[in-house]
Amino acid sequence: MEEISEIFKSLGHPDRLKIIDGLIRNECNVGEIQKKLCLPQSTISQHLKILKNKKIIKERKKGNQRCYRVIDRRVVKILKILK
């Protein structure tokens, strides 16, 4: 139950939900997320760090960029239910 509670805490911010929703559809980098959400790069990076620490997303280096994708299938299911 502790682990599930931590996942829900990570999903508790609307911007993080938007980031996850976008990453479910397409792997992308901070710049692409920034264009879609119109948020400062530093804010997006903070949200990504939280999601990465909870093992909800994973980063992959692509040249000098970092691309992110959702790896926790439970989170994918949660978002589908909420929509």
N, C-alpha and C positions, 0 to 999 in steps of 0.2 A: 504494500500500500504506500510505503514511503516513496518508492520510485514513481508510482503513478501520480502521486501528489506533486512531485518535482516536475513532471512533464506538464501538468496543468498549470503550475506556476509559470513555467516557461511560455506557455501559450496565452498567458493572462494579459498580454499587451496587444492592442489592435495592430500596431505596426509589425510585430513579430508574426501575427496571424497572416497579414498581407504578404510578408516575405515568404513564409512557408507555402502559402497558397500559390505564389508565383513559382517557387522552386519545385513544387510538385509537377507543374506543367513543363518547365524548362530549367535546365541547369544554367546558371549565369553568374556573372561576377558583380562586384560591388557597384561598378559604374552603371551597369544595366539596371540593377535594382534601384539605384539612385534616380535614374531617368524616369522609371515607372512610378516611383513613390514620391518624388520631389522632396526628399529628406536629405539633410546634410550627410556627407560621407562618414563622418565620425559617428553619427547616430546609428547608421546602418551597420557599421563595423562593431559597435557595442552590442547591438541585437544579434548579429551573427556569432559573436563570441559566446553569448549566453546559450544560443541554440547549439553551437558546436560543443560546448562544455557538457551539455546534457545529452550529447550524442544523438540529437535529432537531425542534424545536418552533418555533412562531411565536405571538406574542401579538397580540391584536386588542383595541382599546379599545372597550368597550361602556358608554357613560355614564362613570361614574367607576371602573368595574371593568376589569380586564384578563382576557380570556379566552384560554386556551391551547389549541392543537391541534397534532397531529403533522403535519409536512410532509415528512419524509424517508421515502419509500416503502420504501427499503431496510430501515429500522428496523422498519417494519410487517412486512415479510417475515421478518426475523430473529426477531421475537417469535412469529410464527405457527409457524415451524419449531421453536423452543424449546418451545412448548406441546405 
